[in-house]
Structure formats: structure tokens, C-alpha cells
Amino acid sequence: MRPALALALALLAPSAGAVEVRSPPGALHGFPSMSDRSGAVIADGELVQERRGERLFVRARWVFPGGRLAEETAEFALSPELAQERYAWVETDGSGELRRFEVDFATGRARSAVRGKHGVEREDEGLEVPRGRAFAGYGVALAASQLALDEGASAKITFVAFTPKPRTVTLEIRNDGNAPIEAASRSIPCVRYTLHPKLPFPVSVFVRAPDSYLWLTRAEPRALVRAEQNLAAKDDPRVTIDVIPRGPARGHPPVQAHTPPRDRPGRAR
């Protein structure tokens, strides 16, 4: 085989251990809700997922009572594997930007900026984020939906977490089996997945990282129905996200449609 052809084939082949695309995601537009531990709805959401060729663009927007906004944007390549390329989470209120988390998976640069009492604390880290195996935010649910896991089986990915300093952790995704969800006055057949951070010793002795959970449809193609997780950073409040909304947030009218622009999302800065 000619060297140039061999190189081209190698570049087109999925990376070892990468998440392969079994059910190609497509366009969707939904209005999820976010609830706190008590079950009260605390934010109205809008989720837009748009496919353009072999790329997927995702934008989730959350409106909280009192004027606080949060927006997550992400970009993925769908061939030759599912590979997250960008992630950003930005929170604002009437006074300006509260915090920002960003990852550029192509370069491995991850940044955080959190406004506190004494100004803005910034972190900038270079991370090991293997292509097709490293994910953040919505990308974790997207990766889980593509894994071929039987009940009790598990797989590992690299998760980019914010503490708020950006860092990577090995995340074990385990299929817990059937776990139907009650929503919209009906029972939806689902499979629950546990997301378990694997902390190295001796960090695991001193630091507790709680598990998160995903409920995906039992039938293929797998789709997200519910997520239970910390909002965006390690010590954030625990929230539940329902793709089928529970209702409007307290003290706030239902969120209005907000269609994202079609231009390419900006690179992490």
C-alpha cells in the first residue's frame, strides 16, 4: 500500500476506544425544564440541535426567574467517530457575565472565568482530551446514546469538569437496566445510565464526586429523556433536566423561542 494512501486511511479510521456513531443524531428543537431537588421547576429551557453535513451544533438556553440566563453551546464532528470539538457555558444577569467555562478540544485549552466578591478569577489549563473519547456538558449524554452497552456493562470516557478550575476525570458510564420515567401522564420506557467519576488515589480519599444519572429511551435510536446532575461545575446545586417539561419556572412565563444564528460558533477564547 502506498504511504500516502495508508496515511489517508489512518486519518479516516476511528481512534482506538472512540465513541462510534451508531444512530446519527439529527435536527431537533425542544423546550426542556430544569428542576431543583424538591421537584420545583427553576428554569425554562430551549434546546436546538442542528446538523450540517457531518457536523452537529447544539445550543441550550436556560431562563431563570429574576433575569439570570445560562447558555451552553457545543460543536461535534460525526465522522469517522463522535468527537466533541467545542464546549462553552456562559451565565449572565442584569449586571453582566457571572461565569464562563470553555473547552477547545482541538487544542486542549480549557478556560474558566468566575466573578466573585474580589473580582474575576480566571483559570487556563492545557488538558489531555483524546479525540472521540473526551466530552463535556451535553456531549456526555450524546456519547452515552451512542454506546452499545448491555445491562450491567460499562464504558469509560474522559470528562472535562470544572471545579471551577478545568480538569479531566475518567467517567464510567454504566447501563443500569430498565427504569421507566413518568412524564406527561404516561410511562416512558427508559434505560438508566450511571455516570461515575473514577478519582485516582489518594484524591478519592479526600474528594467526593457524586454520581450523575441519565435516562435514555429504551428503544433505538436512544434519546435523552431526563438527566440528574450538578448544574455546570462540581459544587453547583443538583438539578434535574426533563426533555418533556414539568411546567414553567416559578414566577416566570414560558420561555419564548430563540433560534440560534446559523453562523459557526466562535472558538473558545
Secondary structure, 3 states (H helix, E strand, C coil): CCHHHHHHHHHHCCCCCCCCCCCCCCCEEECCEEECCCCCEEEEEEEEEEEECCEEEEEEEEECCCCCEEEEEEEEECCCCCEEEEEEEEEEECCEEEEEEEEECCCCEEEEEEEECCEEEEEEEECCCCCCCEECCHHHHHHHHHCCCCCCCEEEEEEEEECCCEEEEEEEEEEEEECCEEECCEEECEEEEEEEEECCCCHHHHCCCCCEEEEEECCCCCCEEEEEEECCCCCCCEEEEECCCCCCCCCCCCCCCCCCCCCCCCCCC
